[in-house]
Amino acid sequence: MSSQDDIPAAGGAPPAGEGIHLPGPTLVPFMTAFGVSLALVGVVMNLLLVVVGVVITVWASARWIADTRRDIAELPAEHRH
């Protein structure tokens, strides 16, 4: 079978297959890393930085989990476990 078989005719649909799902762009992983870093710096510098860092980390982690759950819920039924 040549690679020409995979190319749809002009105006035709591509061959049937499984689509690739990628999550959208987000700053949540960056915010999680920032919160952890701020909390670690706060261990040396100031207790207030620890508290702010932990709050940012918990908020970003909760948002990340919620976004992931929403993405999984949008998948077709045969992909859910």
NUKOLMAR-207851 format. One record per atom (N, C-alpha, C): residue in three letters; x, z, y. Coordinates in steps of 0.02 Angstrom, whole numbers, plus 50000, padded with zeros to 5 digits. Example, Ala and Ser with C-alpha at 12.3 -4.5 7.8 and 13.67 -1.06 7.14 Angstrom:
<recs>
ala506605039049716/ala506155039049775/ala506605039049835/ser506425035449888/ser506845035749947/ser506455039450002/
</recs>
This chain:
<recs>
met500435000049942/met500005000050000/met500455000050062/ser500354995450106/ser500774994950165/ser500494999150223/ser500904999850274/ser500675003650332/ser500124999950370/gln500054993450357/gln499534989550388/gln498844991750366/asp498794994750305/asp498144996950280/asp497885002950319/asp498325006650351/asp498125012650388/asp497885011050459/ile498005005050483/ile497825003150551/ile497115000350550/pro496665003250591/pro495975000750591/pro495934993950625/ala495434990150605/ala495314983750637/ala495114984850710/ala495174979650750/ala495004980250821/ala494294982850829/gly494214988350865/gly493554991150877/gly493304995450821/gly493674995950766/gly493464999950709/gly493685007250716/ala493405011350674/ala493575018450675/ala494205019550633/pro494585024650649/pro495165026250608/pro494935028550538/pro495375028350490/pro495175030350423/pro494975037750421/ala494495039250376/ala494245046150371/ala494815050750347/gly494815056650373/gly495315061550354/gly495195067950392/glu495615072650378/glu495545079150410/glu495865079050479/gly495495081450529/gly495765081750597/gly496235087750604/ile496665087350652/ile497145092750666/ile496865096950722/his496835103450711/his496595108050762/his497185111650794/leu497245111150859/leu497755114750896/leu497415119050948/pro497635125250957/pro497335129351010/pro497525126651078/gly497115128051127/gly497245125851195/gly497815129751227/pro498065127451282/pro498605130951316/pro498355137651344/thr498775142751341/thr498585149351364/thr499205153251385/leu499105157951429/leu499645162351451/leu499645169051414/val499185169951367/val499105176351334/val499735178451296/pro500075174051257/pro500695176251225/pro501225178551275/phe501275174951331/phe501745176951383/phe501565183751411/met500925184951424/met500705191451451/met500845197151401/thr500755195751336/thr500905200751286/thr501645202551286/ala502065197451288/ala502785198651290/ala502995202251355/phe502675200451410/phe502825203751473/phe502635211151471/gly502055212651442/gly501825219551437/gly502295223651393/val502505220951337/val502965224451293/val503635225551329/ser503875220451363/ser504515221051400/ser504465226251455/leu503905226151491/leu503815230951545/leu503795238151518/ala503455239051462/ala503425245751431/ala504115248051409/leu504505243551381/leu505175245351358/leu505635246951417/val505585243151471/val505975244751531/val505745251451559/gly505105252751556/gly504835258951581/gly505085265051543/val505265264251480/val505545269851442/val506175272451476/val506565267951505/val507185269851538/val507065271551612/met506615267951644/met506535268451717/met506015273551739/asn505385272651716/asn504845276551745/asn504245276551698/leu503925282251691/leu503345282851647/leu502775278251670/leu502705277151735/leu502175272751760/leu502245265651732/leu502865263251726/leu502975256551699/leu502765256251625/val502885261751589/val502675261951519/val501915261351515/val501565265051556/val500825264951554/val500565257951573/val500835255051626/val500615248351647/val500775243251593/gly501365243751563/gly501565239051510/gly501115239651449/val500945245751430/val500495246751372/val499805243951387/val499555245151448/val498885242551466/val498885234951464/ile499395231751491/ile499445224451489/ile499485221951417/thr499885225251376/thr499965223251307/thr499315223851268/val498965229351277/val498325230351241/val497815225251264/trp497765224051330/trp497285219151356/trp497445212151329/ala498085210151333/ala498275203451311/ala498185202651236/ser498335207851198/ser498245207451125/ser497505206751107/ala497085210551141/ala496365210151128/ala496105203151146/arg496335200451201/arg496115193751221/arg496365188551172/trp496985189351148/trp497275184751100/trp496865184751035/ile496695190751011/ile496295191350950/ile495605188150960/ala495295189451017/ala494635186551031/ala494665178951034/asp495185176251066/asp495255168951069/asp495355165950999/thr495755169350958/thr495875166850890/thr495235167150849/arg494865172550855/arg494225173050818/arg493745167550840/arg493725166050905/arg493285160750930/arg493515153850903/asp494175152650902/asp494425146350875/asp494255145650801/ile494325151050762/ile494165150750691/ile493425149550681/ala493005152550722/ala492285151750716/ala492075144550730/glu492465140850770/glu492295133950786/glu492515128950733/leu492905131150683/leu493125126650630/leu492535124850585/pro492575119250551/pro492045117450504/pro491985122750449/ala491395123250419/ala491255128650370/ala491735128550311/glu491965122750288/glu492395122550229/glu493105125050244/his493275126450307/his493935128950324/his493945136550332/arg493375139650334/arg493355146950342/arg493475150350276/his493785156150278/his493925160050217/his493515166150215/
</recs>
